[in-house]
Amino acid sequence: MKVLGLPILATVLFAVGAVSAQKTQPVMRLVNVETVYVDDKSFRVTFSSCGTKAGGMLLPCAKHAMERDDFLIVLKRWLGKSGFTVVDDKAEADGIVQGELSMDDYANAPSINDPQYKKKRDMSPIDKAYWNVRAWIVNQNGDRIWTIRQEPYPDISYSADGKAKIEGKKLAKAIQHDFKKGR
């Protein structure tokens, strides 16, 4: 009886070890990512045209803080629409989306010295604003497996009523584009 129990115990231990070894193997390419976690805390505002600095730290204005939250909501929604499963627990994700936001409400505003100033001064606030979104995806080990490219992505169209919604959708579509291209 004792002799028969030893091989069974060895088989069980081997099976448990094999399953746990499979679970800890991190994803190394975006094309292998199925589940994503959007790390809300990492998406910090590095520049805010209406923010203030206090103690060496940037405090975005209330408008930019709300736009950041809207951006994250739209990003999660569009990642789900793009075929990824968005999870609420970092430990369950194949890839963790992180990044930084820079928001300038007046970057593209017309200058008073511009000869076309009168025509341009009625620009939409969306057209005046400039956002710089730096984003990347890391695996469970913290290795970067994807970084957004700065050149324009093809076939990313948008129509939304706010800059946060536009930028959230653009980031999700960029991730989807590179996923489909096998990058």
C-alpha positions as CSV (number, residue, x, y, z in Angstrom):
1,M,0.0,0.0,0.0
2,K,2.8,2.4,0.9
3,V,4.6,1.6,-2.3
4,L,1.6,2.4,-4.5
5,G,1.1,5.8,-2.7
6,L,4.5,7.1,-3.6
7,P,4.1,7.1,-7.4
8,I,0.6,8.7,-7.1
9,L,2.1,11.4,-4.8
10,A,4.9,12.0,-7.3
11,T,2.4,12.3,-10.2
12,V,0.3,14.8,-8.3
13,L,3.3,16.9,-7.3
14,F,4.5,16.9,-10.9
15,A,1.1,17.9,-12.2
16,V,0.8,20.8,-9.7
17,G,4.3,22.0,-10.6
18,A,3.6,21.9,-14.3
19,V,0.3,23.9,-13.9
20,S,2.0,26.5,-11.7
21,A,4.9,26.8,-14.1
22,Q,2.5,27.5,-17.0
23,K,0.7,30.2,-15.0
24,T,3.9,32.1,-14.2
25,Q,5.3,32.3,-17.7
26,P,4.9,36.0,-18.7
27,V,3.7,37.1,-22.1
28,M,6.6,38.6,-24.1
29,R,4.8,40.1,-27.1
30,L,1.6,42.2,-27.6
31,V,0.2,39.6,-30.1
32,N,0.0,37.1,-27.2
33,V,-1.9,39.5,-24.8
34,E,-5.6,38.5,-24.2
35,T,-6.4,40.2,-20.9
36,V,-5.3,43.7,-20.0
37,Y,-5.4,45.7,-16.8
38,V,-5.4,49.5,-17.1
39,D,-3.2,50.8,-14.3
40,D,-5.1,54.0,-13.3
41,K,-2.4,55.1,-10.9
42,S,0.3,55.0,-13.5
43,F,-1.6,57.4,-15.8
44,R,-0.5,60.5,-14.1
45,V,-0.6,64.0,-15.5
46,T,3.0,65.2,-16.2
47,F,1.9,68.6,-17.6
48,S,-1.3,70.6,-17.2
49,S,-1.7,74.0,-18.7
50,C,-4.0,75.0,-15.9
51,G,-2.3,73.1,-13.1
52,T,-0.1,74.3,-10.3
53,K,3.1,73.1,-8.8
54,A,3.3,72.4,-5.1
55,G,6.3,70.9,-3.3
56,G,7.8,69.8,-6.6
57,M,4.7,68.0,-7.6
58,L,2.2,68.9,-10.4
59,L,-1.4,69.3,-9.3
60,P,-3.6,69.3,-12.4
61,C,-6.6,71.6,-12.4
62,A,-10.0,70.1,-11.7
63,K,-10.9,70.1,-15.4
64,H,-7.8,68.1,-16.3
65,A,-8.3,65.7,-13.4
66,M,-11.9,65.0,-14.7
67,E,-10.6,64.6,-18.3
68,R,-8.0,62.1,-17.1
69,D,-10.8,60.0,-15.5
70,D,-12.9,60.3,-18.7
71,F,-9.8,59.2,-20.7
72,L,-9.4,56.1,-18.6
73,I,-13.1,55.2,-18.8
74,V,-13.0,55.5,-22.6
75,L,-9.7,53.6,-22.9
76,K,-11.1,50.6,-21.0
77,R,-14.3,50.6,-23.0
78,W,-12.5,50.7,-26.3
79,L,-10.0,48.1,-25.3
80,G,-13.0,45.8,-24.6
81,K,-14.5,46.7,-28.0
82,S,-11.1,45.9,-29.6
83,G,-11.2,42.3,-28.5
84,F,-9.2,42.4,-25.2
85,T,-10.7,41.3,-21.9
86,V,-10.3,44.1,-19.4
87,V,-9.8,42.8,-15.9
88,D,-10.0,44.5,-12.5
89,D,-7.1,42.6,-10.9
90,K,-3.5,43.2,-12.0
91,A,-2.6,39.6,-11.2
92,E,-5.1,38.2,-13.8
93,A,-3.8,40.3,-16.7
94,D,-1.4,39.3,-19.5
95,G,-0.5,42.9,-20.1
96,I,-0.7,46.0,-17.9
97,V,-1.3,49.3,-19.7
98,Q,0.6,52.2,-18.2
99,G,1.4,55.8,-19.3
100,E,1.6,59.5,-18.8
101,L,-0.6,62.4,-20.0
102,S,0.4,65.9,-20.9
103,M,-2.5,68.3,-21.5
104,D,-2.3,71.8,-22.9
105,D,-5.6,73.6,-23.6
106,Y,-4.0,76.4,-25.6
107,A,-1.2,74.8,-27.6
108,N,-2.9,75.2,-31.0
109,A,-4.7,78.5,-30.2
110,P,-4.1,81.2,-32.8
111,S,-1.7,83.9,-32.1
112,I,-2.9,87.5,-32.2
113,N,0.0,88.2,-34.6
114,D,-1.3,85.6,-37.1
115,P,-2.8,87.2,-40.2
116,Q,-5.6,84.6,-40.1
117,Y,-6.4,85.3,-36.4
118,K,-9.9,86.6,-37.0
119,K,-10.8,83.4,-38.9
120,K,-9.1,81.1,-36.4
121,R,-10.2,82.6,-33.1
122,D,-13.5,80.8,-33.2
123,M,-11.8,77.4,-33.2
124,S,-13.3,74.6,-31.2
125,P,-11.6,74.0,-27.8
126,I,-10.9,70.4,-29.0
127,D,-8.9,71.8,-31.9
128,K,-7.0,74.2,-29.7
129,A,-6.0,71.6,-27.1
130,Y,-3.0,69.3,-27.5
131,W,-2.5,66.1,-25.6
132,N,0.6,64.1,-25.5
133,V,-0.1,60.5,-24.5
134,R,2.8,58.3,-23.7
135,A,1.7,54.7,-23.2
136,W,3.2,51.3,-22.9
137,I,2.2,47.7,-21.9
138,V,4.3,45.6,-19.5
139,N,3.9,42.0,-18.6
140,Q,3.7,40.5,-15.1
141,N,7.5,40.7,-14.7
142,G,7.5,44.5,-15.5
143,D,9.1,43.9,-18.9
144,R,7.9,46.3,-21.6
145,I,6.2,44.4,-24.4
146,W,4.7,47.4,-26.3
147,T,5.2,51.1,-26.6
148,I,3.1,53.5,-28.5
149,R,4.7,54.9,-31.7
150,Q,4.8,58.6,-32.2
151,E,4.0,58.5,-35.9
152,P,0.4,58.5,-36.9
153,Y,-1.5,55.3,-36.9
154,P,-3.5,54.5,-40.1
155,D,-7.3,53.9,-40.0
156,I,-7.9,55.5,-36.7
157,S,-10.9,57.8,-37.1
158,Y,-12.8,59.4,-34.3
159,S,-15.7,61.7,-33.6
160,A,-16.3,62.6,-30.1
161,D,-17.3,65.7,-28.1
162,G,-14.3,65.8,-25.8
163,K,-10.5,65.6,-26.1
164,A,-10.4,62.9,-23.4
165,K,-12.7,60.7,-25.3
166,I,-10.8,61.2,-28.6
167,E,-7.5,60.4,-27.0
168,G,-8.8,57.4,-25.1
169,K,-10.2,55.9,-28.3
170,K,-7.0,56.7,-30.2
171,L,-4.8,54.9,-27.7
172,A,-7.1,51.8,-27.7
173,K,-7.1,51.7,-31.5
174,A,-3.3,52.1,-31.6
175,I,-3.0,49.1,-29.3
176,Q,-5.5,47.1,-31.5
177,H,-3.6,48.1,-34.7
178,D,-0.2,46.9,-33.4
179,F,-1.9,43.7,-32.0
180,K,-3.3,42.9,-35.4
181,K,0.0,43.7,-37.1
182,G,1.8,41.3,-34.7
183,R,4.1,43.9,-33.2
